[in-house]
Amino acid sequence: MKQYLLSVHSVEGAPTPSDEETQIMFRETGRIIDDMQAAGAWVFAGGLTSPDSATVVRVENGATSMSDGPFVETKEHIAGFWVIKCDDLDAALAWAERCAAACGPVEVRPFDDLSQA
């Protein structure tokens, strides 16, 4: 089975969900994870802290530097992700549709062949 990354995106400046909306999102994503596990599709998942908590590490000419903030200066950031295994892209897209309904836009990307276990 091929592995896919389903990444959830947040948009800087978008309205913050209310506590009630957040709890609904958590319940729905919890149900999806339960279903993924029951179907044998779930590998692992995780939510990420805000982009301003990121540290970028660079090595140039043997010197290491570290800077605060996200690597990419953008208004959209990855908020969380699932790694799943599916027979094909259509199956991964079906999971992504459920995830997007629960928590917003989801990007689906297959792992390259070298990353497959």
VOMI-559068 format. One line per 4 residues: number of its first residue (from 0); their letters; for each residue x, y, z of C-alpha. Coordinates in nm, 2 decimals, decimal comma, always signed. Each point is the difference from the previous one (the first is absolute). Layout:
! VOMI-559068
NUM) A) X:Y:Z  ...
This chain:
! VOMI-559068
0) MKQY) +0,00:+0,00:+0,00  +0,11:+0,35:-0,08  +0,03:+0,26:+0,28  -0,16:+0,35:-0,03
4) LLSV) +0,04:+0,32:+0,20  -0,33:+0,18:+0,06  +0,10:+0,35:+0,13  -0,24:+0,24:+0,16
8) HSVE) +0,05:+0,36:-0,08  -0,08:+0,31:+0,20  -0,02:+0,35:-0,14  +0,16:+0,29:+0,19
12) GAPT) -0,26:+0,26:+0,08  -0,30:-0,24:-0,05  -0,25:+0,01:+0,28  +0,10:-0,22:+0,29
16) PSDE) -0,26:-0,27:+0,07  -0,20:+0,03:+0,32  +0,06:-0,24:+0,28  -0,32:-0,18:-0,10
20) ETQI) +0,12:-0,03:-0,37  +0,34:-0,12:+0,12  -0,16:-0,27:+0,21  -0,21:-0,11:-0,30
24) MFRE) +0,31:-0,01:-0,21  +0,18:-0,21:+0,25  -0,29:-0,24:+0,03  -0,03:-0,04:-0,37
28) TGRI) +0,37:-0,05:-0,06  +0,00:-0,25:+0,29  -0,27:-0,20:-0,18  +0,19:+0,01:-0,32
32) IDDM) +0,31:-0,13:+0,17  -0,20:-0,28:+0,16  -0,14:-0,09:-0,35  +0,35:+0,02:-0,16
36) QAAG) +0,14:-0,24:+0,27  -0,29:-0,24:-0,04  +0,05:+0,00:-0,38  +0,38:-0,05:+0,04
40) AWVF) +0,08:+0,33:-0,18  +0,13:+0,20:+0,30  +0,38:+0,02:+0,05  +0,02:+0,31:+0,22
44) AGGL) -0,12:+0,35:+0,04  +0,08:+0,32:+0,18  -0,10:+0,36:+0,06  +0,25:+0,28:-0,02
48) TSPD) +0,04:+0,30:+0,22  -0,02:+0,35:-0,17  +0,26:+0,09:-0,27  +0,15:+0,26:+0,23
52) SATV) +0,13:-0,28:+0,22  +0,21:-0,14:-0,29  +0,38:+0,01:-0,01  +0,18:-0,01:-0,33
56) VRVE) +0,34:-0,17:+0,00  +0,24:+0,07:-0,29  +0,35:-0,13:-0,07  +0,20:+0,21:-0,25
60) NGAT) +0,37:-0,05:-0,06  +0,02:-0,21:+0,31  -0,15:+0,27:+0,23  -0,34:-0,07:+0,17
64) SMSD) -0,24:+0,28:+0,06  -0,35:-0,01:+0,16  -0,27:+0,26:-0,04  -0,35:+0,03:+0,15
68) GPFV) -0,31:-0,03:-0,20  -0,12:-0,21:-0,30  +0,23:-0,08:-0,29  -0,24:+0,13:-0,25
72) ETKE) -0,14:+0,35:+0,02  -0,36:-0,07:-0,08  -0,35:+0,04:+0,13  -0,08:-0,37:-0,02
76) HIAG) +0,17:-0,25:+0,23  -0,03:-0,37:+0,07  -0,21:-0,04:+0,32  +0,01:-0,38:+0,03
80) FWVI) +0,02:-0,32:-0,20  -0,08:-0,36:-0,05  +0,23:-0,26:-0,15  -0,22:-0,28:-0,14
84) KCDD) +0,05:-0,30:-0,22  -0,24:-0,08:-0,28  -0,02:-0,21:-0,31  -0,02:+0,31:-0,23
88) LDAA) -0,05:+0,37:-0,02  -0,38:-0,03:-0,03  -0,01:-0,16:+0,34  +0,23:+0,27:+0,15
92) LAWA) -0,23:+0,27:-0,15  -0,30:-0,16:+0,16  +0,16:+0,02:+0,34  +0,11:+0,36:-0,07
96) ERCA) -0,36:+0,10:-0,09  -0,11:-0,11:+0,35  +0,30:+0,18:+0,16  -0,07:+0,32:-0,19
100) AACG) -0,37:-0,01:+0,11  +0,12:-0,03:+0,36  +0,27:+0,26:+0,01  +0,05:+0,20:-0,33
104) PVEV) +0,22:-0,03:-0,30  +0,21:-0,32:-0,03  +0,29:-0,05:-0,25  +0,07:-0,36:-0,11
108) RPFD) +0,35:-0,10:-0,11  +0,14:-0,35:-0,05  +0,33:-0,09:+0,15  +0,27:-0,07:-0,26
112) DLSQ) +0,09:-0,36:-0,07  +0,32:+0,03:+0,21  -0,20:+0,09:+0,31  -0,23:-0,30:-0,02
116) A) +0,06:-0,26:+0,27
